[in-house]
Amino acid sequence: MDKDPQNLPVTVDKSDKGRPTKYKPEYAQQIFKMALLGLTDEEIADVLGVSRSTFNLWKKNQFDFSDTVRRGKALADANVAASLYKRAVGYKYKSEKIVTVNNEVVRVPTTVVVIPDPGACMNWLKNRQPKRWRDKQHIEHSGKIETNDLSKLTTDEIRERLAKLKAEKNG
């Protein structure tokens, strides 16, 4: 297996069964960039001018194709995860302000502080620890639940309860 200058593997399908493939090894670099940009398999297939089923066959039969798509998507996901993490915990970066002092433009070095973003924090936690942080909690209950159905009480039972409540309140 040869490698191109960007370290993308290149293979050629030497199968002599059926119709020749439209896949070209030159696609590897384009596919990698599309996957890195976040395009879905269907969108990449559209750009390449092939059906989704052809795209899936290429992923199955062309190692360089499937590997390139996988690596591009993995790198894109890793970049997004790193950015989300930075937003969740906050970060600092060097910058400069341009100000006027005595009618002269001056560049002043500064450090910008980006405070942690609670939304990014929750997004991170919900995905990393879903049992602990998801919005909907599943709580199991065992035992008996009793309710007081007051509609079944007789007039005398209601009077007894009222008298008991008054005695507790005054007592």
DACORUR-V506954 format. One record per backbone hydrogen bond with DSSP energy under -1.0 kcal/mol. CO is the residue of the C=O (numbers start at 1). NH is the residue of the N-H. If there is no record, write none. Layout:
# DACORUR-V506954
co->[CO	CO]
nh->[NH	NH]
This chain:
# DACORUR-V506954
co->[2	4	8	10	24	25	27	28	29	30	31	32	33	34	35	40	41	42	43	44	45	51	52	53	54	55	56	57	58	62	63	64	65	66	67	68	69	70	71	72	73	74	75	76	77	78	79	80	81	82	83	84	85	86	87	91	93	95	97	99	101	104	106	108	110	112	114	117	118	119	120	121	122	123	124	125	129	130	148	149	150	154	155	156	157	158	159	160	161	162	163	164	165	166	167]
nh->[10	7	4	2	27	28	31	32	33	34	35	36	37	39	38	44	45	46	47	48	50	55	56	57	58	59	60	61	62	66	67	68	69	70	71	72	73	74	75	76	77	78	79	80	81	82	83	84	85	86	87	88	89	90	117	114	112	110	108	106	104	101	99	97	95	93	91	121	122	123	124	125	126	127	128	129	133	134	150	152	153	158	159	160	161	162	163	164	165	166	167	168	169	170	171]
